[in-house]
């Protein structure tokens, strides 16, 4: 029999989409050998936040280095938390160039995003979720504000597939806290069982093919079967969590911010939901993209509306009017970030603060949106028990890999990681 005469070629991507299941697949060992991660004491968590047009570099980066740096105008907005954060300059992703095309690479470090046939790689949150995601109801939560859900995301699967962001706080609230009727719970469990049955059938079909295909095709089939087995484990974990009651909602259901001109109100609402998810231990990994690129003319804190969309403003060409509007937008971002840090610091967990157990990374894929510069990225790291209070400055003409910071974050999460992306080791200066 001609092995290529199969009338419906198996496409892992197409078949799994047809099954209606997620492509964010965990490793099998994530359900066994790693089960003890985070078991002792309060768990460690992380939230990764990015504005894909960044901030104005001059008002952001401070003067001086080390603990004696002079805060910049934007960092002054975070003065109450100076001891809780570190600002880092001179970081970027090697060979991740192309201006706006790098926005999906912020947490992946995937090289050459403008090259023909480019395919993204796994994002930092999903890499961590493969190891600790099974410990919570949701392995990760991927959120967005004004986001173009079909084209932009901070979260990417191991095979480089985009994970769409949730952009409605009310819908996220329902997933986190609304149990549903007995009939709805039964329906969810039935769907999980049906998906397991579909995967069983797909695996059986693939095994029947193994003896009739070439060695190269057998290797591809084995990769496919491995993905199916991993997805079966993910569904089993989901089924186990479905049998547990959801936590009581610690706040009222939020209203969605549907006006895209209300960008920062939407950002504030998503930060509030992310905090609730983290403090109820519904997840330990959150990503949040503020899609400034997709934002039209928007409201500033004084209720004035900008004269242009965020993207056009970012190409300011040193226009004083545009720079003034962008500085107002950046100040509001810092104020929201400061309020988020305050909320985490005010929440007690065990004998410490939730902030001390939550890694907060804020940054962007653009160092300077005006010139499409992808170097010297604005990076602020807060909480998580790191040694803070300093400006860690690296050469601007020879940037350190941002992935070095990612390795440090993974280790702080309790994950044994020697490398991620383009890393050359952990980032120095953050403590043991």
C-alpha positions in Angstrom: 0.0 0.0 0.0 1.3 3.5 -0.8 1.8 5.2 2.5 1.0 8.5 0.9 -2.4 7.4 -0.3 -4.1 8.3 3.0 -7.1 10.3 2.0 -7.1 12.7 4.9 -3.5 13.5 5.9 -3.1 14.0 9.6 -2.4 17.6 10.5 -1.7 18.0 14.2 -2.7 21.6 14.2 -5.9 21.1 12.1 -7.0 18.0 14.0 -6.5 19.4 17.4 -8.3 22.5 16.4 -11.2 20.3 15.3 -11.2 18.7 18.7 -11.6 22.1 20.2 -8.7 21.7 22.6 -5.8 23.9 23.6 -2.4 23.7 21.9 -0.7 24.9 25.1 0.7 21.5 26.0 2.5 20.5 29.2 5.3 18.1 29.6 4.4 14.8 31.1 6.9 15.2 33.9 5.0 18.4 34.9 2.4 16.1 36.5 4.8 13.9 38.4 8.4 14.9 39.1 7.5 18.6 39.4 4.5 18.1 41.6 6.4 19.2 44.7 7.3 22.6 43.3 5.8 25.3 45.4 4.4 22.8 47.9 6.3 24.3 50.9 5.2 27.7 52.2 3.3 30.3 50.2 3.7 29.9 46.5 5.7 32.1 44.1 3.8 33.8 41.3 4.6 36.0 38.3 2.9 38.5 36.1 4.4 39.8 32.9 3.1 43.1 31.5 4.0 44.7 28.2 3.0 47.8 26.4 3.9 47.1 22.8 4.8 50.8 22.1 6.8 51.1 25.3 7.5 54.4 27.0 9.5 57.5 26.2 13.1 56.4 27.1 14.4 59.7 28.4 11.7 60.3 31.0 11.9 56.6 32.0 15.6 55.7 32.6 17.2 57.2 35.7 20.5 59.0 36.1 23.3 57.2 37.8 23.6 53.5 38.7 23.3 51.2 41.6 21.3 52.1 44.7 22.2 55.8 44.5 20.5 56.5 41.2 18.5 59.6 40.7 14.9 58.7 39.8 13.6 59.8 36.4 10.3 61.7 36.1 8.4 58.4 35.4 10.1 56.5 38.2 9.2 59.3 40.6 5.7 58.1 40.2 6.8 54.9 41.9 8.7 56.5 44.7 6.7 54.8 47.4 8.0 51.4 46.1 11.6 52.3 45.4 12.8 49.5 47.7 10.5 47.1 45.9 11.7 47.4 42.3 14.7 47.3 40.1 15.0 49.3 36.9 17.3 47.7 34.3 18.8 49.3 31.2 20.9 47.8 28.4 18.8 44.7 27.9 17.3 43.4 24.6 16.8 40.2 22.6 19.7 39.4 20.2 18.7 39.4 16.6 15.1 40.4 17.4 14.8 43.3 15.1 12.1 44.8 13.0 10.3 47.4 15.0 6.7 46.5 15.7 7.1 43.0 14.3 8.9 42.1 17.5 5.8 42.6 19.8 5.0 38.9 19.8 8.6 38.0 20.7 8.8 39.9 24.0 8.5 36.7 26.1 9.9 34.3 23.5 13.1 35.9 22.3 12.5 34.2 18.9 15.0 35.6 16.4 14.5 37.2 13.1 10.7 37.9 13.2 10.7 39.6 9.8 12.4 36.6 8.1 10.5 34.6 5.5 8.9 31.5 7.2 9.4 32.9 10.7 7.9 30.8 13.4 7.6 31.9 17.0 8.8 29.8 20.0 7.5 29.1 23.4 6.9 32.1 25.7 8.3 32.4 29.2 4.9 31.9 30.9 4.1 28.7 28.9 7.6 27.4 29.6 7.0 27.9 33.3 3.4 26.5 33.1 4.8 23.2 31.7 6.4 22.8 35.1 4.1 24.4 37.7 0.8 25.0 35.8 -0.9 21.9 37.1 -0.7 23.3 40.7 -3.6 25.7 40.1 -7.0 25.6 38.3 -5.6 27.7 35.4 -2.0 26.9 34.3 -1.7 30.5 33.0 -4.0 33.5 32.3 -3.3 35.4 29.1 -4.9 38.9 29.2 -5.0 41.8 26.9 -6.3 45.4 26.7 -7.5 46.8 23.3 -5.7 43.8 21.8 -5.9 42.5 18.3 -6.6 38.9 19.5 -5.9 37.2 16.2 -2.5 38.7 15.7 -1.0 39.7 19.0 -0.3 37.9 22.2 2.4 37.6 24.9 1.7 33.9 25.2 2.8 31.3 22.6 2.8 27.5 22.7 5.9 25.3 22.3 5.2 24.9 18.6 4.9 28.6 18.2 1.1 29.0 18.1 -0.5 32.2 19.3 -2.7 31.9 22.4 -5.5 34.4 22.2 -5.8 36.9 25.1 -8.8 37.3 27.2 -9.9 41.0 26.8 -13.1 41.1 28.9 -12.7 41.4 32.7 -16.3 40.2 33.2 -15.7 37.0 31.3 -12.5 36.4 33.2 -14.4 36.9 36.5 -16.9 34.2 35.4 -14.1 31.8 34.7 -12.4 32.4 38.0 -15.4 32.6 40.4 -18.7 31.6 38.9 -19.5 27.9 39.5 -22.5 27.7 37.3 -25.6 25.5 37.8 -25.3 21.7 38.3 -26.3 21.2 34.7 -23.6 23.6 33.5 -20.9 21.8 35.6 -22.1 18.5 34.3 -21.9 19.8 30.7 -18.3 21.0 31.2 -17.3 17.6 32.6 -19.0 15.9 29.7 -17.1 18.1 27.2 -13.9 17.2 28.9 -14.7 13.4 28.6 -15.7 13.9 24.9 -12.4 15.6 24.2 -10.5 12.7 25.8 -12.5 10.3 23.6 -11.6 12.3 20.5 -7.9 12.2 21.5 -8.1 8.4 22.0 -9.5 8.0 18.5 -6.8 10.3 17.0 -4.0 8.4 18.7 -5.4 5.1 17.5 -5.5 6.3 13.9 -2.0 7.6 14.2 -0.7 4.3 15.5 -2.3 2.4 12.7 -0.3 4.5 10.3 3.1 3.9 12.0 3.8 0.6 10.2 3.0 2.1 6.7 5.0 5.3 6.6 8.6 6.2 6.1 11.1 6.6 9.0 10.8 10.4 8.7 7.0 10.2 8.9 7.3 7.8 11.9 9.3 10.4 13.7 6.7 13.1 12.9 4.0 10.7 14.1 5.8 10.0 17.3 6.0 13.8 17.9 2.3 14.0 17.2 1.5 11.1 19.6 3.6 12.7 22.3 1.6 15.9 22.0 -1.6 13.9 22.2 -0.4 12.2 25.4 0.5 15.5 26.9 -2.8 17.0 26.0 -4.6 14.0 27.6 -2.7 14.8 30.8 -3.8 18.4 30.6 -7.4 17.3 30.2 -7.2 15.0 33.1 -5.9 17.8 35.3 -8.7 20.0 34.1 -11.2 17.3 35.0 -9.7 17.1 38.5 -10.0 20.8 39.0 -13.6 20.8 37.6 -14.5 18.6 40.6 -13.3 21.2 43.0 -15.4 24.3 43.9 -14.2 27.6 42.7 -13.1 30.2 45.3 -15.6 32.8 46.6 -15.3 36.0 44.7 -13.4 38.6 46.8 -14.9 41.5 44.8 -18.0 42.3 42.7 -18.2 41.4 39.0 -16.4 44.1 37.0 -17.9 46.0 34.2 -16.2 45.7 30.8 -14.5 48.8 29.4 -15.8 48.6 25.8 -14.7 52.1 24.7 -11.2 51.6 23.2 -10.5 55.3 23.9 -10.6 54.3 27.6 -7.3 52.4 27.3 -6.0 53.0 30.8 -9.3 52.4 32.5 -9.2 49.0 30.7 -5.7 48.5 31.8 -6.7 49.2 35.4 -9.6 46.8 35.2 -7.4 44.0 33.9 -4.7 44.6 36.6 -7.5 44.3 39.2 -8.6 41.0 37.8 -5.0 39.7 37.6 -4.5 40.6 41.2 -7.7 38.7 42.2 -6.5 35.6 40.2 -3.1 35.7 41.9 -4.3 36.3 45.4 -6.9 33.5 45.2 -4.2 31.2 43.8 -6.4 30.5 40.8 -3.2 30.8 38.7 0.5 31.6 39.4 1.3 32.9 35.9 -0.3 35.9 34.2 0.5 37.7 31.0 -1.0 41.1 30.1 -0.4 42.9 26.8 -1.5 46.5 26.5 -2.0 46.8 22.7 -1.2 50.4 22.2 -0.6 49.8 18.5 -4.3 49.0 18.1 -5.5 51.9 20.2 -7.2 54.9 18.5 -7.1 58.5 19.9 -7.5 57.9 23.7 -8.4 59.6 26.9 -5.7 61.0 29.2 -6.1 61.3 32.9 -7.4 64.9 32.7 -10.2 63.6 30.4 -8.7 65.3 27.3 -8.5 63.1 24.2 -5.2 62.8 22.3 -4.9 64.3 18.9 -4.1 61.0 17.3 -4.0 57.3 17.8 -1.3 55.9 20.1 0.8 54.5 17.2 0.9 57.8 15.3 1.7 59.6 18.5 4.6 57.3 19.2 6.2 58.4 15.9 6.5 61.9 17.4 9.4 63.2 15.4 10.3 65.3 18.5 7.0 67.2 18.2 6.5 69.0 21.5 2.7 68.5 21.3 3.0 64.7 20.7 5.7 64.3 23.4 3.6 66.1 26.0 0.7 63.7 25.3 2.9 60.6 25.4 4.4 61.8 28.7 0.9 62.1 30.2 0.1 58.5 29.0 3.4 57.2 30.5 2.7 58.9 33.8 -0.7 57.2 33.9 0.9 53.8 33.2 3.3 54.3 36.1 0.5 55.4 38.4 -1.5 52.2 37.6 1.6 50.1 38.1 2.3 51.8 41.4 -1.3 51.2 42.6 -1.0 47.5 41.6 2.2 47.2 43.6 0.5 48.9 46.6 -2.4 46.4 46.4 0.0 43.5 46.4 2.0 45.0 49.2 -1.1 45.6 51.3 -2.2 41.9 51.0 -0.7 39.7 53.7 0.2 36.1 52.9 1.6 34.0 55.7 4.2 36.2 57.5 4.9 38.4 54.5 3.4 40.4 51.7 1.8 39.1 48.5 4.2 41.4 46.7 7.2 39.5 48.1 5.8 36.3 46.5 4.8 37.9 43.2 7.3 38.7 40.5 6.1 41.7 38.5 7.8 42.4 35.2 6.9 45.4 33.2 8.6 46.2 29.8 8.3 46.4 26.1 9.7 45.0 22.9 10.5 48.6 21.8 13.3 50.7 23.3 12.2 53.7 21.3 9.0 53.5 19.2 9.8 56.8 17.4 12.8 55.1 15.7 11.6 51.5 15.8 14.6 50.7 18.0 14.5 47.2 19.6 17.5 47.8 21.9 17.8 49.2 25.5 14.3 48.0 26.4 12.5 49.7 29.3 12.5 47.0 32.0 11.2 47.2 35.5 11.2 44.3 37.8 9.3 44.4 41.1 8.5 42.1 44.0 9.3 38.4 44.1 11.9 38.5 46.8 14.6 39.8 44.6 17.2 42.3 45.9 15.7 45.6 44.8 16.3 49.3 45.0 18.9 49.7 42.3 19.4 50.7 38.7 21.2 47.8 37.0 22.9 49.5 34.0 24.4 47.5 31.1 26.2 48.9 28.0 23.7 50.4 25.6 26.0 49.6 22.6 26.4 45.9 23.7 23.1 44.9 25.4 22.8 41.9 27.7 20.2 39.3 26.6 16.8 40.0 28.2 16.5 36.2 28.5 19.1 36.3 31.2 16.5 38.0 33.4 14.0 35.4 32.3 16.4 32.6 33.6 16.5 34.5 37.0 12.7 34.7 37.1 12.4 31.0 36.3 14.7 30.1 39.1 12.8 32.4 41.5 9.7 30.4 40.6 11.4 27.3 41.7 12.1 25.9 38.3 15.5 24.5 37.6 16.5 26.3 34.4 19.9 27.0 33.0 18.8 28.6 29.8 15.9 30.2 28.0 15.8 31.8 24.6 19.0 33.6 23.9 20.3 33.6 27.5 23.9 33.2 28.5 23.1 32.7 32.2 21.1 34.4 35.0 21.2 38.2 35.3 23.6 39.4 37.9 22.7 41.9 40.6 19.4 40.6 41.7 20.6 38.6 44.7 20.9 34.8 45.3 
